[in-house]
Amino acid sequence: MTAAEDGNRGRRPRLLIVGALPPPLHGVTVMTAALLNGALNDDFEVLHADTSDHRTVANIGRFELANVMLALCHGARFVAMLRRHHPDLVYLPLSQNLAGFLRDAMFLMAARATRTPVMVHAHGAQHREFFQRSPAALRALMRVILAPVRDIVVLAENLRSQFDGWTPANARVSVVPNGVVDEWQDGTPSRDGRLAATVLYLGNLDPQKGFLDILEAVSAVLAHRPRTRFIFAGQSAWDKSTAQAVNSYLADSAVSRAVSFVGAVDPKRRHELLGRADLVVFPPRWNEGQGLVAIEAMSAGLPLVVTSSGGLAETVRDGREGLVVPKSCPQAIADSVLRLLGDAKLRARLGAAGRQRFESEYTIDGWLTRMHAALSEAVDDHDWI
């Protein structure tokens, strides 16, 4: 029986969405909120098992008493919702670190005990690495826990295989790239005639996101374009070594004058920063799931300088929507920034191509349509072991 036929019987399929909401702002919380706010209620009875932790991003994946207690509370609430509502499908964003996965394992085992189908959503690109670097005993446990899963969502075609070896071979993998709200429907801002160029980094200030590589590139850019300004927008939770690295770069007075850290930004402030920027640099050192910042920059008609990593490699193509540089290579970042700042026609061409691709592939409405289709297909197939 299909989901539509189930609805014709007088009951919409029950969808239990597990996930955290902002703050803090990061890919998983933003997309979970978008899913809950989407038009799913027309076809599903949507329930939400809230796993929010509104502390900073530094708490994500940490083993500490507060996190353990919070996970146990979330697990108890989830079990209660399973027993009370008997959902037809559980939607679960799957963690790619040990602490988060152990919490998710509680949800998966509870769903298995009640024979409730689960769709897992891989918002990142580190799941394969997480599995491979885990001890053999943990890998065996992972296979057991994920054995019943038949539906997996990933962010890009090149991420389809990241669950090979630890999920069933017959699992259905759906590729659903992220999408964002189109805040530039009335046109992207004019960037002609500006006296000083602005380079924007937008994202959590984690060394794995590459912001230190941008900082190291600043002096090389200033040597040729001394009026360039660099804005770093995002939440920071630095350890001692990261703070020392930042301070060492800012010890150069020219770099210090050119760089601004503006902290975490709300959607209104993010919109303002994108409107002021001439280009966006986002060079993760690790395999990035996709990077909402890349899509946000494309929506604003901005060219990008990025590394080729994870789903980001399919989102920003070298010479088409931006320039691609090697990982952990500040000189390549500086060279690409200078190339873009010195060529207004190239910036305009890449920005326009990015905007066009955003409209065709990365709008929030398109994302919701694809997610709705994947969820409906999963509900229609109740092959649960």
C-alpha positions as CSV (number, residue, x, y, z in Angstrom):
1,M,0.0,0.0,0.0
2,T,1.4,3.4,-1.0
3,A,1.6,6.5,1.2
4,A,-1.2,8.0,-0.8
5,E,-3.4,5.0,-0.3
6,D,-2.6,5.0,3.4
7,G,-3.8,8.7,3.5
8,N,-7.0,7.7,1.6
9,R,-7.8,5.4,4.5
10,G,-8.1,8.5,6.7
11,R,-4.6,8.5,8.3
12,R,-1.5,10.2,7.0
13,P,1.7,8.2,7.5
14,R,3.4,9.2,10.8
15,L,6.9,10.6,10.3
16,L,9.1,11.0,13.4
17,I,11.9,13.4,12.7
18,V,14.8,13.2,15.1
19,G,17.1,16.2,15.2
20,A,18.4,19.3,16.8
21,L,17.4,22.9,16.0
22,P,19.4,26.1,16.1
23,P,21.2,27.6,17.9
24,P,24.0,26.9,17.3
25,L,23.8,27.3,13.5
26,H,25.4,24.5,11.5
27,G,24.4,22.4,8.6
28,V,22.5,19.7,10.5
29,T,20.4,22.1,12.7
30,V,19.6,24.4,9.8
31,M,18.5,21.6,7.5
32,T,16.5,19.8,10.3
33,A,14.6,23.1,10.9
34,A,14.0,23.5,7.2
35,L,12.5,20.0,7.0
36,L,10.2,20.6,10.0
37,N,9.1,23.9,8.5
38,G,8.6,22.5,5.0
39,A,5.2,21.5,3.6
40,L,5.4,17.9,4.8
41,N,2.2,18.1,6.9
42,D,0.0,17.8,3.7
43,D,1.1,14.2,3.3
44,F,2.6,13.2,6.7
45,E,1.7,13.5,10.3
46,V,5.0,15.0,11.4
47,L,6.3,14.4,14.9
48,H,9.6,15.8,16.3
49,A,12.0,14.2,18.8
50,D,14.0,17.2,19.7
51,T,17.7,16.5,20.4
52,S,18.8,20.2,20.7
53,D,21.8,21.3,22.7
54,H,21.8,25.0,22.5
55,R,25.3,25.4,23.8
56,T,28.2,26.2,21.4
57,V,29.4,24.0,18.6
58,A,32.4,23.1,20.8
59,N,30.1,20.6,22.6
60,I,29.3,18.6,19.5
61,G,30.9,15.1,19.8
62,R,32.4,15.6,23.2
63,F,32.4,13.0,25.9
64,E,31.3,14.8,29.0
65,L,28.7,14.2,31.7
66,A,26.3,16.9,30.5
67,N,26.3,15.4,27.0
68,V,25.8,11.9,28.3
69,M,22.9,13.0,30.5
70,L,21.4,14.9,27.6
71,A,21.7,11.9,25.3
72,L,20.0,9.7,27.8
73,C,17.1,12.2,28.2
74,H,16.7,12.4,24.4
75,G,16.8,8.6,24.1
76,A,14.1,8.2,26.8
77,R,11.9,10.8,25.1
78,F,12.4,9.0,21.7
79,V,11.4,5.6,23.2
80,A,8.3,7.2,24.7
81,M,7.3,8.7,21.3
82,L,7.8,5.4,19.6
83,R,5.5,3.7,22.1
84,R,2.9,6.4,22.1
85,H,2.7,7.3,18.4
86,H,3.8,4.1,16.5
87,P,5.4,6.1,13.6
88,D,5.6,4.6,10.1
89,L,9.1,6.0,9.6
90,V,11.9,7.5,11.7
91,Y,14.1,10.1,10.1
92,L,17.6,10.3,11.7
93,P,20.6,12.5,10.9
94,L,23.5,10.1,11.4
95,S,26.5,11.4,13.4
96,Q,30.1,10.8,12.1
97,N,31.9,10.8,15.4
98,L,32.0,8.3,18.3
99,A,30.0,10.2,20.9
100,G,27.2,11.1,18.5
101,F,27.0,7.7,16.9
102,L,26.6,6.0,20.3
103,R,23.7,8.3,21.0
104,D,22.2,7.5,17.5
105,A,22.7,3.8,18.3
106,M,20.1,4.1,21.1
107,F,17.6,5.5,18.6
108,L,18.4,2.8,16.0
109,M,18.1,-0.1,18.5
110,A,14.9,1.3,19.9
111,A,13.4,1.5,16.4
112,R,14.6,-2.0,15.6
113,A,13.0,-3.3,18.8
114,T,9.6,-1.8,17.7
115,R,10.2,-2.8,14.0
116,T,10.0,0.8,12.9
117,P,11.7,1.6,9.6
118,V,14.5,4.2,9.8
119,M,15.9,6.6,7.2
120,V,19.3,7.9,8.0
121,H,20.6,11.1,6.6
122,A,24.4,11.6,6.2
123,H,24.9,15.4,6.4
124,G,28.6,15.0,6.3
125,A,31.3,13.3,4.3
126,Q,33.3,11.7,7.1
127,H,31.3,8.5,7.6
128,R,33.6,6.2,5.7
129,E,36.7,7.6,7.5
130,F,34.9,7.2,10.9
131,F,34.1,3.6,10.1
132,Q,37.5,2.7,8.8
133,R,39.5,4.3,11.8
134,S,37.2,2.6,14.4
135,P,38.4,-0.5,16.2
136,A,37.3,-3.8,14.8
137,A,34.9,-4.5,17.6
138,L,33.2,-1.1,17.1
139,R,33.0,-1.7,13.3
140,A,31.2,-5.0,14.0
141,L,28.8,-3.2,16.3
142,M,28.2,-0.6,13.7
143,R,27.2,-3.3,11.1
144,V,24.8,-4.9,13.6
145,I,23.2,-1.6,14.5
146,L,22.8,-0.4,10.9
147,A,21.8,-3.8,9.5
148,P,18.0,-3.1,9.4
149,V,18.5,0.3,7.6
150,R,17.1,0.3,4.1
151,D,17.1,4.0,3.3
152,I,20.1,6.4,3.3
153,V,20.3,10.0,2.1
154,V,23.7,11.5,1.1
155,L,24.6,14.9,-0.2
156,A,26.3,14.1,-3.5
157,E,26.9,11.3,-6.0
158,N,30.5,10.9,-4.9
159,L,29.3,10.2,-1.4
160,R,27.1,7.2,-2.3
161,S,29.8,4.7,-1.4
162,Q,30.7,6.1,2.0
163,F,28.5,3.4,3.7
164,D,29.8,0.5,1.7
165,G,30.9,-2.3,4.1
166,W,28.8,-1.3,7.1
167,T,25.3,-1.0,5.8
168,P,23.2,-3.7,3.9
169,A,24.2,-4.0,0.3
170,N,20.5,-3.6,-0.7
171,A,20.1,-0.3,1.1
172,R,18.6,2.4,-1.1
173,V,20.8,5.5,-1.3
174,S,19.2,8.7,-2.3
175,V,21.3,11.7,-3.4
176,V,19.7,14.9,-2.1
177,P,22.0,18.0,-2.2
178,N,21.3,20.7,0.3
179,G,19.2,23.8,-0.6
180,V,18.8,27.3,0.9
181,V,16.1,30.0,0.9
182,D,16.5,32.3,-2.1
183,E,17.1,35.7,-0.5
184,W,18.1,37.4,-3.8
185,Q,15.0,36.9,-5.9
186,D,14.9,40.6,-6.6
187,G,18.5,40.6,-8.0
188,T,22.0,40.3,-6.6
189,P,23.7,43.5,-5.4
190,S,25.9,45.5,-7.7
191,R,29.6,45.3,-6.8
192,D,30.9,47.8,-9.3
193,G,32.9,50.9,-8.3
194,R,33.9,49.7,-4.8
195,L,37.2,51.2,-3.7
196,A,38.2,48.3,-1.4
197,A,37.6,44.6,-2.0
198,T,36.0,42.4,0.6
199,V,36.8,38.7,1.0
200,L,34.3,36.8,3.1
201,Y,34.7,33.6,5.1
202,L,31.4,32.3,6.5
203,G,31.2,29.3,8.7
204,N,32.2,28.0,12.1
205,L,35.8,28.9,12.9
206,D,37.1,25.4,13.0
207,P,40.7,24.8,11.7
208,Q,39.3,21.8,9.7
209,K,37.1,24.4,7.8
210,G,40.3,26.0,6.6
211,F,40.0,29.5,8.1
212,L,43.6,29.4,9.4
213,D,44.8,28.8,5.8
214,I,42.9,32.0,4.8
215,L,44.5,33.9,7.6
216,E,48.0,32.7,6.5
217,A,47.1,33.9,2.9
218,V,46.2,37.4,4.0
219,S,49.7,38.9,4.0
220,A,50.4,37.6,0.4
221,V,47.2,39.2,-0.8
222,L,47.9,42.5,0.9
223,A,51.4,42.6,-0.7
224,H,49.6,43.2,-4.0
225,R,46.3,44.6,-2.9
226,P,46.8,46.4,0.4
227,R,43.2,47.8,0.6
228,T,41.6,44.3,0.6
229,R,39.5,43.5,3.7
230,F,38.9,40.0,5.1
231,I,35.8,39.3,7.2
232,F,35.5,36.1,9.2
233,A,31.9,35.4,10.3
234,G,31.2,32.4,12.5
235,Q,31.2,31.0,15.9
236,S,34.6,30.2,17.5
237,A,35.5,27.7,20.2
238,W,39.2,27.6,19.9
239,D,41.6,25.4,21.8
240,K,44.9,26.8,23.0
241,S,46.9,25.9,19.8
242,T,44.2,27.5,17.5
243,A,44.1,30.7,19.6
244,Q,47.9,30.9,19.4
245,A,47.9,30.4,15.7
246,V,45.3,33.2,15.2
247,N,47.3,35.6,17.5
248,S,50.5,34.8,15.6
249,Y,48.9,35.9,12.3
250,L,47.4,39.0,13.9
251,A,50.7,40.0,15.3
252,D,51.4,41.4,11.8
253,S,49.9,44.9,12.1
254,A,48.9,45.0,8.4
255,V,47.1,41.7,8.7
256,S,45.4,42.9,11.9
257,R,44.1,46.0,10.3
258,A,42.8,44.1,7.3
259,V,41.0,41.3,9.2
260,S,37.7,41.5,11.1
261,F,36.2,38.7,13.2
262,V,32.5,39.4,13.6
263,G,31.4,36.3,15.5
264,A,28.3,34.2,14.8
265,V,25.8,36.0,12.6
266,D,22.0,35.7,12.3
267,P,20.3,35.4,8.8
268,K,19.9,39.2,8.5
269,R,23.6,39.9,9.2
270,R,24.6,37.0,6.9
271,H,22.6,38.6,4.1
272,E,24.3,42.0,4.7
273,L,27.8,40.4,4.6
274,L,27.1,38.5,1.4
275,G,25.8,41.7,-0.1
276,R,29.0,43.5,0.8
277,A,31.4,40.8,-0.3
278,D,33.3,40.5,-3.6
279,L,34.0,36.8,-3.2
280,V,33.7,34.0,-0.7
281,V,36.6,31.7,0.4
282,F,35.8,28.4,1.9
283,P,38.7,25.9,1.9
284,P,38.0,22.9,4.2
285,R,41.0,20.7,5.0
286,W,38.7,17.7,5.5
287,N,36.0,16.1,3.4
288,E,33.1,18.6,3.7
289,G,29.6,17.3,3.4
290,Q,28.6,20.1,1.0
291,G,28.9,23.5,2.8
292,L,25.8,25.6,3.0
293,V,28.0,28.7,2.7
294,A,28.9,27.6,-0.9
295,I,25.2,27.5,-1.8
296,E,24.5,30.8,0.0
297,A,27.4,32.5,-1.9
298,M,26.1,31.1,-5.2
299,S,22.6,32.4,-4.5
300,A,24.1,35.9,-4.0
301,G,26.0,35.7,-7.3
302,L,29.4,35.5,-5.6
303,P,32.4,33.6,-7.0
304,L,34.1,31.1,-4.7
305,V,37.5,29.9,-3.8
306,V,37.2,26.4,-2.4
307,T,39.0,23.1,-1.9
308,S,37.7,20.0,-3.7
309,S,36.4,18.0,-0.8
310,G,33.4,15.7,-0.3
311,G,30.1,17.0,-1.7
312,L,31.7,20.4,-2.2
313,A,33.6,19.0,-5.1
314,E,30.3,18.5,-7.0
315,T,28.8,21.9,-5.9
316,V,31.6,24.2,-7.0
317,R,33.4,23.3,-10.2
318,D,36.8,24.8,-11.1
319,G,36.5,27.6,-13.6
320,R,32.7,27.4,-13.7
321,E,31.3,28.6,-10.3
322,G,34.6,29.3,-8.6
323,L,38.3,28.4,-8.4
324,V,39.4,25.2,-6.8
325,V,42.6,25.1,-4.7
326,P,44.5,22.2,-3.0
327,K,43.8,21.5,0.6
328,S,45.9,23.3,3.3
329,C,47.6,25.5,0.7
330,P,47.5,29.2,1.7
331,Q,49.6,30.3,-1.3
332,A,47.1,28.8,-3.7
333,I,44.3,30.6,-1.8
334,A,46.2,33.9,-2.1
335,D,46.9,33.4,-5.8
336,S,43.2,32.6,-6.5
337,V,41.9,35.5,-4.5
338,L,44.3,37.9,-6.3
339,R,43.3,36.4,-9.7
340,L,39.6,37.1,-8.9
341,L,40.2,40.5,-7.5
342,G,42.2,41.5,-10.6
343,D,39.6,40.3,-13.1
344,A,36.1,41.8,-12.7
345,K,34.9,39.9,-15.8
346,L,35.9,36.6,-14.3
347,R,34.2,37.4,-11.0
348,A,31.0,38.4,-12.9
349,R,31.1,35.3,-15.0
350,L,31.6,32.8,-12.2
351,G,29.1,34.6,-10.0
352,A,26.4,34.6,-12.7
353,A,27.1,30.9,-13.4
354,G,26.8,30.1,-9.6
355,R,23.5,32.0,-9.4
356,Q,22.1,30.1,-12.4
357,R,23.2,26.8,-10.9
358,F,21.7,27.7,-7.6
359,E,18.3,28.4,-9.2
360,S,18.3,25.1,-11.0
361,E,19.7,22.8,-8.3
362,Y,20.0,24.3,-4.8
363,T,16.8,26.1,-3.8
364,I,15.1,25.1,-0.6
365,D,11.9,24.3,-2.5
366,G,13.8,21.9,-4.7
367,W,15.4,20.3,-1.7
368,L,12.1,19.8,0.0
369,T,10.6,18.2,-3.1
370,R,13.5,15.7,-3.3
371,M,13.3,15.0,0.4
372,H,9.5,14.5,0.2
373,A,10.0,12.0,-2.6
374,A,12.7,10.1,-0.6
375,L,10.6,10.0,2.5
376,S,7.5,8.9,0.6
377,E,9.4,6.1,-1.1
378,A,10.7,4.9,2.3
379,V,7.3,4.9,3.9
380,D,5.8,3.0,0.9
381,D,8.4,0.2,1.4
382,H,8.1,-1.3,4.9
383,D,10.7,-3.9,4.3
384,W,12.0,-3.9,7.9
385,I,14.0,-6.7,9.4
